[in-house]
Amino acid sequence: MEATACADEYEHAIPGVMYTVHNIPGPGIDLEEFESEYSLGCSCTIRCSNCFCTRGSPNYKDDCILDEKLSGPIVECNPHCTCGENCNNRVVQNGPVDSLVVSKIDGKGHGLFTSKLIKKGQFICEYAGEVVGIEEARRRVEANKNNMNYVLVVSEHIGDRVIVTCIDPKYFGNIGRYSNHSCDPNTNLVPIRVEGPVPRLCLFASRNIEVGEEITFNYAGGVTNSVHNLSHTPCLCGSNNCSGYLPHNTI
């Protein structure tokens, strides 16, 4: 049986963490910018393949992201679009797969697993939490340098601009916060824009993920992992090409 999309009704395995389905604004974020939404949409009637939202070619096929679109940027259709809820360019907004299970792992805390087959390219879930500014992210990383650090920093290169998104799910987060790092991950982290310019950071399967398999991604967030980008925290992923230490994004 393959995993299907569902309304996000997951809960936290750790007390003291508040569940949030989508990102919430934190310190250092312009609230007006965070809450801004697209004012225009496409005029498609059934399928979107060459319009304002897809930027000239489809983002998904059979609800799976196309490999050539992994580098983004990807924009899904929004409430102003005329294509309707069944449009093929609405995937992330339909919710995570219904097969996610949080389990304890000896020596690693918790991990995220699947109880059903997840197909290559399928959307799994967001890595949602508190969106914070760069200075606040730097402060939190420094304050937690000897403890578990959840802050994810993703840099997007769009034209001549670099857009940095910092998300901390330590106290406010969704099911994605339980996905561990691997130097040989089975998902891709992709920024997807749905309502407006602030991206959602989304996990898509980079290959078929079998029943009972742990769901992992590279904490480098798209930044090339080299000796200059490694932290002092040992990596426990156990993959054959493990670099020995968790990646570290300079912010």
Disulfide bonds with the S-S distance in Angstrom:
none
